Amino acid sequence: MDNEDLLNAGMGYVAGNSMMRGIADNLRRQREEVEKRLAHITTEEVLAVEIAKFLLNENRNGAYEYLNSHFNEEIIDAAQNQTNYIYSLETILKKKKDKYTPFYEKIGMQMPENLVSITAEKLCQLLGVENLHIIDSIDGKTSPSLESNSGCTAEMIISAIIIFAMIMITIIATTS
């Protein structure tokens, strides 16, 4: 191997390493954004465990307050971040009610009437945010909200193309 081949291999390594660092930083930022979006959402598994703990301690009122608190947190977050969803706020509220109802039943209490009857319009008025009235479906196909997650997919495609190009440049540089 002569000096030119070593120089080309070194340049390929440096370029590839630089690109990988950039891609790793981009993936880290995307992961942090997703974590931030999901911070206000309690999974059904977590709800089940926490409710079980309250029930084992015979603390139904504590379970009731826990459910109310987490339900409120989720619907407030949904109203404040409507652009992150492909469903209307009304549909999201229905999904949240459907998610929490079995847990209220499990503790033998009803969901508070103000939460049962909350609408997207009322929630937005309370919070002072605009109800974006996102359309859930057109001809059976889900329509994206104003700011869908398609940017994440585009970034991934661009990253894959760049990685492929860097690999090709490295191969060409080392074979020349």
C-alpha contacts under 8 A as a table, 3 or more apart, distances in Angstrom:
res1	aa1	res2	aa2	distance
1	M	5	D	6.17
1	M	6	L	7.03
2	D	5	D	5.49
2	D	6	L	6.50
3	N	6	L	5.03
3	N	7	L	6.04
4	E	7	L	4.99
4	E	8	N	6.11
5	D	8	N	5.08
5	D	9	A	6.04
5	D	173	A	7.74
5	D	174	T	6.20
5	D	176	S	7.56
6	L	9	A	5.05
6	L	10	G	6.01
7	L	10	G	5.06
7	L	11	M	6.13
8	N	11	M	5.09
8	N	12	G	6.06
8	N	173	A	5.64
8	N	174	T	6.24
9	A	12	G	5.02
9	A	13	Y	6.11
9	A	170	T	7.14
9	A	173	A	6.82
9	A	174	T	5.72
10	G	13	Y	5.03
10	G	14	V	6.16
11	M	14	V	5.11
11	M	15	A	6.02
12	G	15	A	5.14
12	G	16	G	5.93
12	G	166	M	7.89
12	G	169	I	7.32
12	G	170	T	4.99
12	G	173	A	7.18
13	Y	16	G	5.13
13	Y	17	N	5.91
13	Y	170	T	7.66
14	V	17	N	5.09
14	V	18	S	6.04
15	A	18	S	5.13
15	A	19	M	6.19
15	A	166	M	7.51
16	G	19	M	5.10
16	G	20	M	6.08
16	G	163	I	7.99
16	G	166	M	6.21
16	G	167	I	7.61
16	G	170	T	7.95
17	N	20	M	5.11
17	N	21	R	6.17
18	S	21	R	5.18
18	S	22	G	6.35
19	M	22	G	5.08
19	M	23	I	6.16
19	M	163	I	7.44
19	M	166	M	7.99
20	M	23	I	4.99
20	M	24	A	5.96
20	M	163	I	7.93
21	R	24	A	5.06
21	R	25	D	6.16
22	G	25	D	5.14
22	G	26	N	6.18
23	I	26	N	4.98
23	I	27	L	6.14
23	I	159	S	6.80
24	A	27	L	5.12
24	A	28	R	6.11
25	D	28	R	5.02
25	D	29	R	6.21
26	N	29	R	5.15
26	N	30	Q	6.24
27	L	30	Q	5.03
27	L	31	R	6.10
28	R	31	R	5.08
28	R	32	E	6.21
29	R	32	E	5.09
29	R	33	E	6.22
30	Q	33	E	5.08
30	Q	34	V	6.28
30	Q	152	C	7.79
31	R	34	V	5.15
31	R	35	E	6.15
32	E	35	E	5.00
32	E	36	K	6.10
33	E	36	K	5.06
33	E	37	R	6.25
34	V	37	R	5.05
34	V	38	L	6.16
35	E	38	L	5.13
35	E	39	A	5.92
36	K	39	A	5.20
37	R	40	H	7.07
38	L	41	I	5.29
39	A	42	T	7.92
40	H	73	E	6.33
40	H	74	E	5.70
40	H	77	D	6.59
41	I	70	H	7.94
41	I	73	E	7.87
41	I	74	E	5.69
42	T	46	V	6.43
42	T	47	L	6.70
42	T	70	H	7.09
42	T	74	E	7.81
43	T	46	V	5.30
43	T	47	L	6.30
44	E	47	L	4.93
44	E	48	A	6.04
44	E	99	K	7.42
45	E	48	A	5.13
45	E	49	V	6.35
46	V	49	V	5.20
46	V	50	E	6.12
47	L	50	E	5.21
47	L	51	I	5.95
47	L	67	L	8.00
47	L	103	F	7.76
48	A	51	I	5.25
48	A	52	A	6.05
48	A	103	F	7.44
49	V	52	A	5.08
49	V	53	K	6.33
50	E	53	K	5.11
50	E	54	F	6.47
50	E	63	A	7.85
51	I	54	F	5.11
51	I	55	L	6.15
51	I	63	A	5.69
51	I	103	F	7.49
51	I	107	I	7.82
52	A	55	L	5.01
52	A	56	L	6.02
53	K	56	L	5.13
53	K	57	N	6.37
54	F	57	N	5.16
54	F	58	E	6.19
54	F	59	N	5.06
54	F	60	R	6.44
54	F	62	G	6.51
54	F	63	A	5.52
55	L	58	E	4.72
55	L	59	N	5.68
55	L	60	R	6.16
55	L	63	A	7.37
55	L	107	I	7.32
56	L	59	N	7.58
59	N	62	G	5.29
59	N	63	A	6.44
60	R	63	A	5.00
60	R	64	Y	6.09
60	R	107	I	6.06
61	N	64	Y	4.89
61	N	65	E	6.18
62	G	65	E	5.15
62	G	66	Y	6.06
63	A	66	Y	4.95
63	A	67	L	6.14
63	A	107	I	7.22
64	Y	67	L	5.24
64	Y	68	N	6.19
64	Y	104	Y	7.14
64	Y	107	I	7.49
64	Y	109	M	7.46
65	E	68	N	5.07
65	E	69	S	6.02
66	Y	69	S	5.19
66	Y	70	H	6.23
67	L	70	H	5.30
67	L	71	F	5.89
67	L	100	Y	7.41
67	L	103	F	7.75
67	L	104	Y	7.51
68	N	71	F	5.18
68	N	72	N	6.03
68	N	111	M	7.84
68	N	112	P	7.98
69	S	72	N	5.25
69	S	73	E	6.18
70	H	73	E	4.99
70	H	74	E	6.17
71	F	74	E	5.24
71	F	75	I	6.32
71	F	96	K	7.29
71	F	100	Y	7.18
72	N	75	I	5.35
72	N	76	I	6.01
73	E	76	I	5.29
73	E	77	D	6.11
74	E	77	D	5.18
74	E	78	A	6.14
74	E	96	K	7.74
75	I	78	A	4.93
75	I	79	A	6.16
75	I	92	I	7.92
75	I	93	L	6.55
75	I	96	K	7.37
76	I	79	A	5.14
76	I	80	Q	6.17
76	I	123	L	7.67
76	I	127	L	7.77
77	D	80	Q	5.12
77	D	81	N	5.99
78	A	81	N	5.19
78	A	82	Q	5.68
78	A	89	L	7.01
78	A	92	I	7.40
79	A	82	Q	5.44
79	A	89	L	6.48
79	A	120	A	7.69
79	A	123	L	7.29
79	A	124	C	6.49
79	A	129	V	7.47
79	A	131	N	7.55
80	Q	129	V	6.85
81	N	84	N	5.71
81	N	85	Y	7.63
82	Q	85	Y	5.60
82	Q	88	S	7.60
82	Q	89	L	6.69
82	Q	132	L	7.12
82	Q	145	S	8.00
83	T	86	I	7.63
83	T	145	S	5.76
83	T	146	L	5.63
83	T	147	E	5.35
83	T	148	S	7.09
84	N	145	S	7.19
84	N	147	E	6.30
84	N	148	S	6.18
84	N	149	N	7.43
85	Y	88	S	7.50
85	Y	144	P	7.73
85	Y	145	S	6.15
85	Y	148	S	6.93
86	I	134	I	7.53
86	I	136	D	6.92
86	I	142	T	7.26
86	I	143	S	6.50
86	I	144	P	4.82
86	I	145	S	4.79
86	I	148	S	6.79
87	Y	91	T	6.13
87	Y	92	I	6.45
87	Y	134	I	6.43
87	Y	135	I	6.96
87	Y	136	D	5.00
87	Y	142	T	7.96
87	Y	144	P	7.81
87	Y	145	S	7.22
88	S	91	T	5.25
88	S	92	I	6.32
88	S	132	L	7.68
88	S	133	H	5.91
88	S	134	I	4.57
88	S	135	I	6.03
88	S	136	D	5.76
89	L	92	I	4.92
89	L	93	L	6.08
89	L	120	A	5.63
89	L	131	N	7.43
89	L	132	L	7.91
89	L	133	H	7.15
89	L	134	I	7.38
90	E	93	L	5.14
90	E	94	K	6.37
90	E	119	T	6.46
90	E	120	A	5.05
91	T	94	K	5.07
91	T	95	K	6.23
91	T	136	D	7.81
92	I	95	K	5.02
92	I	96	K	6.14
93	L	96	K	5.08
93	L	97	K	6.13
93	L	119	T	7.42
93	L	120	A	7.17
94	K	97	K	5.09
94	K	98	D	6.12
95	K	98	D	5.03
95	K	99	K	6.10
96	K	99	K	4.94
96	K	100	Y	6.22
97	K	100	Y	5.26
97	K	101	T	5.84
97	K	116	V	7.32
98	D	101	T	5.44
98	D	102	P	7.49
99	K	102	P	6.91
99	K	103	F	7.99
100	Y	103	F	5.42
100	Y	104	Y	6.56
101	T	104	Y	5.19
101	T	105	E	6.27
101	T	110	Q	8.00
101	T	111	M	6.88
102	P	105	E	4.95
102	P	106	K	6.06
103	F	106	K	4.83
103	F	107	I	6.49
104	Y	107	I	5.37
104	Y	108	G	6.26
104	Y	109	M	5.37
104	Y	110	Q	5.80
104	Y	111	M	6.08
105	E	108	G	4.84
105	E	109	M	5.85
105	E	110	Q	6.70
106	K	109	M	7.73
111	M	115	L	6.70
111	M	116	V	6.37
112	P	115	L	5.40
112	P	116	V	6.30
113	E	116	V	4.90
113	E	117	S	5.99
114	N	117	S	5.36
114	N	118	I	5.96
115	L	118	I	5.14
118	I	122	K	6.28
118	I	123	L	6.56
119	T	122	K	5.20
119	T	123	L	6.10
120	A	123	L	5.14
120	A	124	C	6.05
120	A	131	N	6.87
121	E	124	C	5.24
121	E	125	Q	6.18
121	E	131	N	6.35
122	K	125	Q	5.08
122	K	126	L	6.19
123	L	126	L	5.13
123	L	127	L	6.25
124	C	127	L	5.12
124	C	128	G	5.74
124	C	129	V	5.02
124	C	130	E	6.00
124	C	131	N	5.83
125	Q	128	G	5.03
125	Q	129	V	6.53
125	Q	130	E	7.71
134	I	145	S	6.21
135	I	138	I	7.54
135	I	143	S	6.77
135	I	145	S	7.89
136	D	142	T	5.81
136	D	143	S	6.08
137	S	140	G	5.58
137	S	141	K	5.32
137	S	142	T	4.56
137	S	143	S	5.69
138	I	141	K	5.40
138	I	142	T	6.55
138	I	143	S	6.71
144	P	147	E	7.42
144	P	148	S	5.63
145	S	148	S	5.47
148	S	151	G	7.17
149	N	152	C	5.59
149	N	153	T	7.18
150	S	153	T	5.11
150	S	154	A	6.28
151	G	154	A	4.99
151	G	155	E	6.09
152	C	155	E	5.17
152	C	156	M	6.27
153	T	156	M	5.06
153	T	157	I	6.26
154	A	157	I	5.11
154	A	158	I	6.19
155	E	158	I	5.13
155	E	159	S	6.06
156	M	159	S	5.03
156	M	160	A	6.15
157	I	160	A	5.09
157	I	161	I	6.25
158	I	161	I	5.10
158	I	162	I	6.19
159	S	162	I	5.11
159	S	163	I	6.15
160	A	163	I	5.10
160	A	164	F	6.10
161	I	164	F	5.06
161	I	165	A	6.08
162	I	165	A	5.01
162	I	166	M	6.11
163	I	166	M	5.10
163	I	167	I	6.20
164	F	167	I	5.15
164	F	168	M	6.22
165	A	168	M	5.06
165	A	169	I	6.13
166	M	169	I	5.06
166	M	170	T	6.10
167	I	170	T	5.10
167	I	171	I	6.16
168	M	171	I	5.09
168	M	172	I	6.10
169	I	172	I	5.11
169	I	173	A	5.92
170	T	173	A	5.05
170	T	174	T	6.10
171	I	174	T	5.30
171	I	175	T	6.17
172	I	175	T	5.30
172	I	176	S	6.18
173	A	176	S	5.50
